[in-house]
Amino acid sequence: MAIKKTLSFLLLFGLFFGCNEKKNDSKLSGNILKRTIELHPDSYNVAFLIMDGTYNTEFTAPYDIFQHTKYREGIKAMNTFTVANTLEPITTFEGLRILPDFNYLSDSLPPIDILVIPSAEHHLDTDLKDTAMLNFVKRVDKNAIFMTSHCDGAFVLAKAGLLDKVTSTTFPSDIAKYKKMFPSLKVKDSILFVHDGKYITSAGGAKSFEASLYLCEYLYGKEVAKSLAKGLVINWDLNLIPKAIIPQ
């Protein structure tokens, strides 16, 4: 009888603490989804707009370049963070899962100085019908210092009506579609990026590094850009880059 009572007690003990353990796991999971981002007021706030289907390279190339600015002394470095329409993990085209830092639909976002729009799988079709996303881009544009895109991210800027008065470019194979969808735009071909006013649009792919290094050279000077490039084993010489810089 004593053995039965002991076994019953151990069973209840296990169930009680087992349930508590699961609750703690759930709480931990919630904390992971809401990360704390340290933002410094004397830095540029750089937001990366990500969503399901975002292409790795167009996201990671500029992120690497910009994030590394905080390891350079004597400059106004960049605070890099991601924004999406959720805090749940998004899945890139290549299958990488990323936890967004902010939900632009519900969170209070810090001021965004530079918005980066990497290319995503549906930037030529369904994403262009996402009015909440397009309205977010328009809101950011009002106060941003720079609006940048890589590859087909230019389609988002164009659909938001932000490239109507400037020259832009996009992924080489999609130039024809870009011109057909937005026939009134001024479009450059056979170059890696265009800088016109506050807008920098790039061909994307691995050349997203070049467009990002250009912005760093524009903001910080040639030596800082070369230093950032060297850290990523990139030979950087702006004079050798096919580009269009539109005089203001």
C-alpha positions in Angstrom: 0.0 0.0 0.0 2.8 2.4 0.9 4.5 1.6 -2.4 1.3 2.5 -4.3 1.0 5.8 -2.4 4.6 6.6 -3.2 4.1 5.9 -6.9 1.0 8.0 -7.0 2.8 10.9 -5.4 5.7 10.6 -7.9 3.3 10.6 -10.8 1.5 13.7 -9.6 4.8 15.4 -8.9 6.0 14.7 -12.4 2.8 15.9 -14.0 2.9 19.1 -12.0 6.4 20.0 -12.8 6.1 18.7 -16.4 3.2 21.1 -17.0 5.2 24.0 -15.5 8.2 23.2 -17.7 6.0 23.3 -20.8 4.6 26.7 -19.7 8.2 28.0 -19.2 9.1 26.7 -22.7 6.2 28.6 -24.2 7.1 31.8 -22.4 10.7 31.5 -23.6 9.5 31.0 -27.2 7.5 34.3 -26.9 10.6 36.1 -25.6 12.6 34.9 -28.6 10.1 36.3 -31.0 10.2 39.8 -29.5 13.9 40.7 -29.6 15.4 43.8 -28.1 17.3 46.0 -30.5 19.9 48.4 -29.2 19.6 51.6 -31.2 22.0 54.5 -30.8 20.7 58.0 -31.4 24.0 59.2 -33.1 23.7 56.5 -35.8 21.7 56.0 -39.0 18.7 53.7 -38.5 18.7 51.3 -41.4 15.7 49.1 -41.9 15.6 46.0 -44.1 12.1 45.2 -45.4 11.8 41.4 -45.5 9.0 38.9 -46.3 8.5 35.3 -47.3 10.5 34.7 -50.5 13.1 37.4 -49.9 16.3 36.4 -51.7 19.3 35.8 -49.5 22.0 37.7 -51.4 20.0 40.9 -51.8 19.4 40.9 -48.1 22.7 39.7 -46.7 25.0 41.7 -49.0 23.8 45.2 -47.9 23.3 43.9 -44.3 26.9 42.8 -44.1 28.3 46.1 -45.5 26.1 48.3 -43.4 26.3 46.3 -40.1 30.1 46.4 -40.3 30.2 50.2 -40.2 29.8 50.1 -36.4 33.3 48.7 -36.2 34.8 51.8 -37.8 35.8 54.7 -35.6 34.9 58.4 -36.2 31.9 57.9 -38.4 28.1 58.0 -37.9 27.6 54.2 -38.1 24.5 52.3 -39.0 21.9 50.6 -36.8 20.7 47.6 -38.9 17.4 45.9 -38.2 14.7 44.0 -40.0 11.0 44.9 -40.5 8.2 42.7 -41.7 4.4 42.3 -41.4 4.9 39.7 -38.6 7.2 38.8 -35.8 7.0 35.1 -36.7 9.9 33.7 -38.7 9.9 34.5 -42.4 11.4 32.1 -44.9 13.6 33.3 -47.7 13.5 31.9 -51.2 16.5 29.7 -50.4 14.9 28.4 -47.2 16.7 30.5 -44.5 14.4 31.4 -41.6 14.7 34.9 -40.2 13.1 36.4 -37.1 12.0 40.0 -38.0 13.0 42.7 -35.4 9.8 44.8 -35.9 6.3 44.3 -37.2 5.5 47.4 -39.2 1.7 46.6 -38.9 1.6 46.8 -35.1 5.0 47.9 -33.6 6.2 51.4 -32.8 9.2 51.7 -35.1 12.2 53.9 -34.6 12.7 56.6 -37.2 14.1 55.1 -40.4 16.9 57.0 -42.1 17.6 54.4 -44.8 15.2 51.8 -46.1 16.6 48.7 -47.9 14.3 46.7 -50.1 15.9 43.4 -51.0 14.3 41.5 -53.9 11.6 38.9 -53.1 10.1 36.0 -55.1 6.8 37.8 -55.7 7.9 41.4 -56.2 6.6 41.3 -59.8 3.1 40.1 -58.9 1.3 39.5 -55.6 3.6 41.7 -53.5 2.6 44.6 -55.6 -1.0 44.2 -54.4 0.0 44.4 -50.8 -1.4 47.8 -50.0 -0.3 47.7 -46.3 3.3 47.1 -47.4 3.2 49.7 -50.1 1.7 52.2 -47.7 4.5 51.5 -45.2 7.1 52.2 -47.9 5.4 55.5 -48.7 5.3 56.5 -45.0 9.0 55.8 -44.6 9.8 57.7 -47.7 8.5 61.0 -46.3 11.3 61.3 -43.8 14.0 58.8 -45.0 17.4 60.1 -46.2 17.8 57.3 -48.6 15.5 54.7 -50.1 17.3 51.8 -51.7 16.4 48.6 -53.6 18.3 45.6 -54.9 17.2 43.5 -57.9 13.4 43.5 -58.2 13.0 45.6 -55.1 12.8 48.5 -57.5 9.3 47.2 -58.5 8.1 47.9 -55.0 9.5 51.5 -55.1 8.0 52.0 -58.5 4.6 50.6 -57.6 4.6 53.0 -54.6 5.0 55.8 -57.0 8.3 56.9 -55.6 10.4 56.6 -58.8 8.2 58.6 -61.1 10.6 61.6 -61.3 13.9 59.8 -61.0 16.1 57.4 -63.0 16.3 53.8 -61.8 17.3 50.2 -62.7 16.6 46.7 -61.7 17.6 43.0 -62.3 19.0 42.9 -65.9 16.7 40.0 -67.0 13.6 42.0 -65.7 14.4 45.3 -67.3 11.9 44.6 -70.1 9.1 43.7 -67.6 10.0 46.8 -65.6 9.6 49.1 -68.6 6.4 47.4 -69.6 4.9 47.6 -66.2 6.0 51.2 -65.6 6.3 52.7 -69.1 6.7 56.3 -67.9 9.8 55.6 -65.8 13.3 56.6 -66.9 15.3 53.3 -66.8 19.0 52.6 -67.1 20.3 49.3 -68.4 23.7 47.6 -68.5 24.8 49.2 -65.2 25.1 48.0 -61.6 23.3 50.8 -59.8 21.7 54.2 -60.2 21.8 57.0 -57.7 19.2 59.7 -58.3 18.4 62.0 -55.4 17.5 59.9 -52.3 16.9 56.8 -54.4 19.6 54.1 -55.1 18.4 51.2 -57.2 20.7 48.3 -58.0 20.9 45.3 -60.4 21.1 43.1 -57.3 22.6 39.6 -56.9 26.2 39.7 -55.8 26.4 43.2 -57.2 24.3 44.3 -54.2 27.7 44.6 -52.4 28.8 47.3 -54.9 25.7 49.5 -54.5 26.0 49.2 -50.7 29.7 50.1 -50.7 28.9 53.1 -52.9 26.4 54.4 -50.3 29.1 54.0 -47.7 31.6 55.8 -49.8 29.1 58.6 -50.4 28.4 58.9 -46.6 31.9 58.2 -45.1 34.5 58.6 -47.9 36.7 56.4 -50.0 39.0 55.1 -47.2 36.1 53.8 -45.1 34.5 52.1 -48.1 37.8 50.5 -49.0 38.2 49.3 -45.4 34.7 47.8 -45.4 35.4 46.1 -48.8 38.7 44.7 -47.6 37.0 43.1 -44.6 34.8 41.2 -47.0 37.7 40.5 -49.5 36.2 42.7 -52.2 38.3 44.7 -54.5 36.7 48.2 -54.4 37.3 51.0 -56.9 34.2 53.1 -57.6 35.8 54.4 -60.8 35.6 50.8 -62.3 31.9 50.3 -61.5 29.3 50.7 -64.3 26.9 53.1 -62.7 24.7 56.1 -63.2 25.0 59.0 -60.7 22.4 61.6 -61.7 23.5 65.2 -60.9 21.2 67.1 -58.6 
